[in-house]
Amino acid sequence: MAQQNDDEILYVITGPTASGKTARAVSLARATGGEIISADSRQLYRGMDLGTGKDLDEYGDVPYHLIDICPAGYRYNLFEYMRDYAQALGGIRSRGHAAVVCGGTGLYVESIVKGIALPPVPANPQLRASLEGKSLDELAQMLRQYKALHNVTDVDTCKRAIRAIEICDYYHCNPHLKQLTEPRPLRNALIIGVDIDRDTRRERITARLKARLDAGMADEVRRLIDSGVAPDDLIYYGLEYKWITRYVTGEITRREMFTRLEAAIHQFAKRQMTWFRGMERRGFTIHWLPWNLPEAEFNARVLQLAAELRQSLGSQQ
């Protein structure tokens, strides 16, 4: 984990899908002369643009990191994310710029502010073989038995659940790693949650899904398959790639795809909020600001909170 001075505020913009996080982070980065580090577990992959909602046009001249760094079909993990995050943060700090983390992957956000460091987790073929054939519900129940941080918001396919169990089992079987992974929560992290009411969130999710389908999201999936990415590898990523892949391969109809995908995204947003509420119960302060605040007011309130945090850190020294 890259070391930071306490007066170097780490801005974190998070919240559920369709809350407008990217626009807020870009605006804040411009206001602070900062750079953005993505905390989205699927925007890492090249060619997966519409389905992950990269909206790269929104960034303009604002530098961003940890987007488009892996080929589609690759299975990136938390260890790799924390390694790459530390490298990106170190580069931003070396340039004297502010760092703005932006994303809704709860595991990534909490791992950053918790200050964890993880050794790589090797594959366990025997464990994987023993879990083959189990349902997603059965795998999720097994995950709940581990008292370890795992990304329940993204575990929506059996393969992702099996990998999460594999990671938890590795740490359970290697208790000596606890000394290496002891978290040191960041005192200088300012976590801003974009607060959006449930009804508006649902409306925005549906409208955005329709717009992305009209923009060619199914064609994007077809191109990925034509380029050599196996359908099962796309299904692994869940949500849009799970249901649209099943549609383009003829397994389900377009109507069924839309209905089931829309429901899955609504459920995903609910799980995200459950994660963020869990973070608050675990002792992290999230400052929730309304999603529809005027841009200047949003930034002013964030900068005021940053000033208060700096003052608090200074008084503790």
Secondary structure, DSSP 4 states (H G I P E B T S, - for coil): -----TTS-EEEEE-STTS-HHHHHHHHHHHHT-EEEE--SSTTEET--TTTT--GGGGTT--EESSS-EETT----HHHHHHHHHHHHHHHHHTT--EEEE---HHHHHHHHHT---------HHHHHHHTT--HHHHHHHHHTS-S---TTT--SHHHHHHHHHHHHHHHH-GGGHHHH-----TTEEEEEEE--HHHHHHHHHHHHHHHHHTTHHHHHHHHHHTT--HHHHHHT-HHHHHHHHHHTTSS-HHHHHHHHHHHHHHHHHHHHHHHHHHHHTT--EEEEETTS-HHHHHHHHHHHHHHHHHHHHHH-
